[in-house]
Amino acid sequence: MLGLELTPEHPVDRLVELGTQAERDGYESLFVSCHYNNRDPFAVLARLAAETEAIRLGPGVANPYEMHPVTLAGKVATIAEASDGRGLLGIGPGDPSTLRNLGLEDQRGLRSVLEAFKVAQELWAGERVTHNGTFEATDAGLNFDVPGEVPVYVGGEGPHMCRMAGKHADGLLFNGSHPDDLAWAREQVEMGIEDRPAERGDFALAAYASVSISEDEDAARKAARPPVAFITAGAAPPVLDRQGIDAELAGKIGENISAGQFSDAFGLVTPEMIDAFSMAGTPDDVTDQMAAVLDYADDIVVGSPIGPDLEDAITLAAKAYRETRA
């Protein structure tokens, strides 16, 4: 599967243009990212549901803290209905740098993610749910039918989250762009898959990769700096260790992001961070990087920034992916 992440930092009309282009270019899924300081992802997804025909649509990734998980399930179900059964859910523990602004950083955890999507699956199946765990619900239900299956992809990069996804979810959106990280992620999800009931069906490990592709290599690498800053700031200590990234410097980047000092944060990004946390460069460079990652991953989701010219980059990334499958 080839997927695309759109970040709603652009006006909704522009995002819809990019999403419809992605469908024409052969992308099979489209995730709209979820951060409080960008436009509402569900408003974008609703427009895309009306203006696309085949591509799967969902938030990527939502977290279970900013809204009640039953409400989140209802929003995803609405997208599934509006798109004639093309809904999907990306759900994870959330970005610590932005959750810190909302006083929610301490609520991040595996249990809340697992409980949220398990309850969502019960609601989508037409059940009424009473739940008392990381959140509460009493005799909650949806007043409409949800068409089709709604795949659940867990967004995460820690070992326990990876293993949980392998056991319970339809896939893992692993926030990684480097083959060493995906090799490690494959080991973790296989541990979870060992305990996966057969009736849960197939599982897909997707590299949720920061991609910046352009015929101009310097422009591509420059465009990668902002998303790499966010990835570095949110990376777990084992990930930083595996890539040889200074944890103290990563912490400073996160502090600047939380303070809204984005230029300062982006200025701290090193070339080594770009190499570790993005696929950045020319089409040939990105094709090689995708091929290396696909030795371990089943799918690739092309994530922010995509490239310095979004329209060109969406097309170039799709071509690069197809080259790896030729």
C-alpha positions in Angstrom: 0.0 0.0 0.0 1.1 3.5 -0.8 -0.3 6.1 1.5 0.0 9.9 1.9 -0.1 12.2 4.9 -1.4 15.7 4.4 -0.7 18.2 7.1 -3.6 20.8 7.4 -1.3 23.7 7.6 -2.8 24.8 4.2 -6.3 26.1 3.5 -8.9 23.4 3.1 -9.4 24.0 -0.7 -5.7 23.4 -1.3 -5.7 20.2 0.8 -8.6 18.9 -1.3 -6.7 19.7 -4.5 -3.7 17.8 -3.2 -5.8 14.8 -2.0 -7.6 14.4 -5.3 -4.2 14.6 -7.1 -3.0 11.8 -4.8 -5.9 9.6 -5.8 -5.1 10.2 -9.5 -1.4 9.4 -8.9 -2.3 6.0 -7.4 -2.1 6.5 -3.7 -4.4 4.0 -1.8 -4.8 5.8 1.5 -4.7 9.3 2.8 -4.2 10.4 6.4 -4.8 13.9 7.6 -2.6 14.7 10.5 -3.9 15.9 13.9 -2.4 18.8 15.8 -4.5 21.4 17.6 -2.5 24.3 16.0 -3.5 23.2 12.4 -6.9 23.1 10.7 -9.4 20.5 11.8 -8.6 17.2 10.2 -12.2 16.0 10.1 -13.3 19.1 8.2 -10.7 18.2 5.6 -11.6 14.5 5.5 -15.3 15.4 5.0 -14.4 17.4 1.9 -12.1 14.7 0.6 -14.8 12.1 1.1 -17.1 14.1 -1.2 -14.5 14.7 -3.9 -12.7 11.3 -4.1 -13.9 7.9 -5.2 -11.4 5.2 -4.2 -8.7 6.4 -1.8 -9.1 5.4 1.9 -9.4 8.3 4.3 -8.8 8.9 8.0 -7.0 10.9 10.7 -3.3 10.1 11.1 -2.8 10.0 13.9 -5.5 11.0 16.3 -5.0 10.6 20.0 -7.6 9.6 22.7 -7.0 12.6 25.0 -8.1 15.8 23.1 -11.6 14.4 22.6 -13.6 11.6 24.2 -12.8 8.3 22.5 -16.5 7.6 21.8 -16.7 11.0 20.0 -13.6 10.1 18.0 -15.2 6.8 17.0 -18.2 8.7 15.9 -16.2 11.1 13.8 -14.3 8.3 12.1 -17.6 6.5 11.5 -19.0 9.7 9.8 -16.1 9.7 7.4 -16.6 6.1 6.7 -20.3 6.8 5.9 -19.5 9.9 3.8 -17.0 8.0 1.8 -19.1 4.9 1.2 -17.0 2.7 3.4 -13.5 4.1 2.8 -12.8 5.2 6.4 -9.8 4.2 8.4 -8.4 5.2 11.8 -4.8 6.2 12.6 -4.5 6.4 16.4 -1.6 6.8 18.7 -0.2 8.4 21.9 0.2 11.8 20.3 3.0 14.3 19.8 4.5 15.2 23.2 5.6 18.7 22.0 2.1 19.8 21.2 0.3 17.9 23.9 2.4 19.7 26.4 0.7 22.9 25.4 -2.7 21.4 26.3 -1.6 19.9 29.6 -2.0 16.4 28.3 1.5 15.1 28.0 1.2 13.0 31.2 -1.8 11.1 29.8 0.2 9.6 26.9 0.3 5.8 27.1 -0.4 2.4 25.5 -3.4 1.5 27.6 -5.4 4.6 26.6 -4.7 4.0 22.9 -5.7 0.3 23.1 -8.9 1.0 25.0 -9.9 3.8 22.7 -9.8 1.7 19.5 -11.2 -1.4 21.0 -14.2 0.6 22.1 -14.4 2.2 18.7 -14.5 -1.2 17.1 -17.4 -2.3 19.3 -19.3 0.9 18.5 -18.7 0.4 14.7 -20.1 -3.1 15.1 -23.4 -1.7 16.3 -22.8 -2.5 20.0 -23.7 -0.4 23.0 -20.7 0.1 25.2 -20.1 0.6 28.9 -16.5 1.2 29.7 -14.6 2.1 32.9 -10.8 2.4 32.3 -8.7 5.3 31.1 -12.0 6.9 30.1 -15.6 6.2 31.0 -18.7 5.5 28.8 -22.1 4.3 29.9 -24.4 2.6 27.5 -22.9 4.5 24.6 -23.7 3.8 21.0 -23.9 5.2 17.5 -27.3 6.0 16.0 -26.2 5.0 12.5 -24.7 2.1 10.7 -21.0 2.2 9.7 -20.4 0.9 6.2 -17.6 -1.5 5.5 -14.6 -2.4 7.7 -12.7 0.5 9.3 -9.0 -0.6 9.5 -7.1 0.6 12.6 -3.5 1.6 12.3 -1.6 2.3 15.6 0.9 5.1 15.3 3.9 4.5 17.5 7.5 3.7 17.8 8.1 2.3 21.3 8.6 -1.4 21.7 5.4 -2.0 23.7 3.3 0.0 21.3 4.7 -1.9 18.3 4.0 -5.2 19.9 0.5 -4.2 20.9 -0.2 -3.1 17.4 1.0 -6.5 16.1 -1.4 -8.3 18.4 -4.5 -6.1 18.3 -4.5 -3.7 15.3 -4.7 -3.9 11.5 -1.4 -2.2 11.1 1.4 -0.1 12.6 2.2 3.4 11.4 5.8 3.4 12.5 7.3 6.9 12.5 10.5 6.0 10.8 12.3 6.5 7.5 15.5 4.5 8.1 15.9 0.8 7.4 17.6 0.2 10.7 14.5 1.6 12.5 12.2 -0.5 10.4 14.2 -3.6 10.9 13.9 -3.1 14.6 10.1 -2.3 14.3 9.7 -5.6 12.3 11.2 -7.5 15.2 8.8 -5.9 17.7 5.6 -6.4 15.7 6.5 -10.0 15.1 6.5 -10.6 18.8 3.0 -9.2 19.0 1.9 -11.2 16.0 2.9 -14.4 17.8 -0.1 -13.7 20.1 -2.4 -12.5 17.4 -5.7 -14.4 17.1 -6.2 -15.7 13.5 -9.6 -14.1 13.2 -7.9 -10.6 13.3 -6.6 -11.2 9.8 -3.6 -9.8 8.1 -1.3 -7.2 9.6 0.7 -4.4 7.8 3.8 -2.6 9.0 3.8 0.8 7.4 6.8 3.1 7.4 5.2 6.5 8.2 8.1 8.3 6.6 9.0 11.9 6.4 9.7 12.3 2.7 11.1 15.3 0.9 11.6 14.7 -2.8 12.7 17.1 -5.5 15.0 17.3 -8.5 16.8 19.9 -6.4 18.6 17.9 -3.6 19.4 20.9 -1.5 15.8 22.2 -1.7 14.6 18.8 -0.7 16.8 18.6 2.4 16.0 22.1 3.4 12.3 21.4 3.3 12.8 18.3 5.5 14.1 20.4 8.5 10.7 21.3 10.1 9.2 17.8 10.2 12.5 16.3 11.2 12.5 18.7 14.1 9.1 17.4 15.3 10.2 13.8 14.8 13.5 14.3 16.7 11.7 16.0 19.6 9.2 13.2 19.9 11.6 10.3 19.3 11.9 7.8 22.2 15.4 7.5 23.8 16.1 4.1 22.2 15.4 5.6 18.7 17.8 8.5 19.4 20.4 6.0 20.6 20.0 3.7 17.6 20.6 6.7 15.2 23.4 8.3 17.3 21.3 11.5 17.9 22.2 13.7 20.9 19.3 13.4 23.4 20.0 16.7 25.0 19.9 18.5 21.6 16.6 16.6 20.8 15.2 17.9 24.1 16.2 21.5 23.2 14.4 21.2 19.9 11.2 20.0 21.7 11.4 22.9 24.2 11.6 25.4 21.3 8.6 23.7 19.6 6.5 23.8 22.8 7.4 27.5 23.2 6.3 28.3 19.6 9.9 29.1 18.7 9.8 27.1 15.5 12.6 28.8 13.6 15.0 28.2 16.5 13.8 24.5 16.7 14.3 24.0 12.9 17.8 25.7 13.1 19.0 23.0 15.5 18.3 20.2 13.0 21.5 18.6 11.9 22.3 16.7 8.6 22.5 13.5 10.7 18.9 14.0 11.9 17.7 14.5 8.3 19.5 11.3 7.3 18.0 9.4 10.2 14.5 10.7 10.2 13.6 11.4 6.6 13.9 10.2 3.0 15.2 13.4 1.5 16.8 14.1 -1.8 16.4 13.5 -5.5 14.0 10.9 -7.0 16.9 8.4 -7.3 17.8 9.0 -3.7 14.3 8.5 -2.4 13.8 5.5 -4.6 16.8 3.9 -3.0 15.7 4.8 0.5 12.2 3.5 -0.1 13.6 0.2 -1.4 15.8 -0.2 1.6 12.9 0.4 4.0 10.7 -2.0 2.1 13.0 -4.8 3.0 11.3 -4.7 6.4 8.1 -2.7 5.9 5.0 -3.8 4.0 3.8 -0.3 3.1 5.0 3.3 2.9 3.0 6.4 3.9 4.6 9.5 2.4 4.6 12.0 5.2 5.4 15.7 5.7 6.9 17.7 4.1 6.5 15.6 0.9 8.8 18.1 -0.9 9.4 21.8 -1.5 6.8 21.7 -4.4 3.9 19.7 -3.1 2.3 18.9 -6.5 5.5 17.8 -8.0 6.6 15.9 -4.9 3.3 13.9 -4.7 3.8 12.7 -8.2 7.6 12.1 -7.8 7.1 10.1 -4.6 4.4 7.9 -6.2 6.8 7.2 -9.1 9.6 6.4 -6.7 7.4 3.9 -4.9 6.4 2.3 -8.2 10.1 1.9 -9.1 10.7 -0.1 -6.0 7.9 -2.5 -7.0 9.0 -2.8 -10.6 
